[in-house]
């Protein structure tokens, strides 16, 4: 099975946010950026995601929301260089 790269930049109350999370399958990669990182806040329940989905968040966007409570899901912080490396490795992302 090929991995799909999902880029989520919408806040949790946006319809595409939910559609993105519903579309995740095992082996996919999810990158949270801009207001998409808000799903990591303690006030927003992170929905169940399939096993083996790697979750990344853009570090600069996390810094913008530095008042966030501790995240409720395991993720790795990356910079834009790491983001570009993911796109080069996995291919064209699905933008939500």
N, C-alpha and C positions, 0 to 999 in steps of 0.2 A: 504494500500500500504506500502511495506517495504522500508525503506530508504536504499540507496546505498551510500557507502563511496568512494569518488573519491580522489586520491592523485595525484596532478599535480606538477611535478618538472621540466618541460620543459619550455624554454623561449617562448615568444609569437610568434616568427617566426618558431618554430618547428611544423611540421605537427600534431603530437600527441596533442599539446596544443589545437588546434582548434577542433580536434575530441573529446577531453575530454569535452570541453565547449558545444559542440553540443549534447553530450550524457546526459547532466544534465536534470533531471526532477524534478518537484515539490516534495519536501520532501527529496531530496538528500542532502548530506553533501559534501562540497568541502574543501580540505585542500591544501593550496599552500605552497610549500617548495622549497628550493634551488632557482634556477632561475625562478621557477614558480611564485614567488612573484613579478616578474617584470610586471605582468599584472596589478598590483595595481598602477603603476606609471602614472603620469598625461600625459606622452608622448604616452602611449599606451591606446587606447580606450578600456575600459572594455566592452565586448559584453553583450547583454541582457542575463540575466539568468532567469529561471522560478521563479515565486513567491515561497516563502517558501524554497529556497535553502540556507542553512546556509554556510557561507564562513568563513574559519579560515586561518590564516597564522602563520607559525612558527616564533616566536619572534626573535630567533637567526639569522634566514635568513633575516628577515626584518632589523636587525641591520647591516648586511653585506652590504645592499643597503641603508644605512642611508642617502644618498644624494638624495633619492627619493623625488619627489614632493608629495604633499598630495594625498592620494588615492581617486579615483573616485567612490569607491563602499564601502558599509558598510561591515566590517569584524571584527572578533575578533582575537586578538593575543593570541596564546597558546604556551606552551613549549612542550617538548617531552613527559612529563608525561601526559599532556592533550591529546596529540596525541594518546598515548597508550590507554588512557581511551576511546577515541572515537572508536578505533579499537576493544576494548573489548566489548563495548556497541553495536556497529553496526555490526561488523563482518568483514570478509575478504574484504580488499579494492580493488578497481580497480585502478591499477597503470598506469599512463599515462606518 
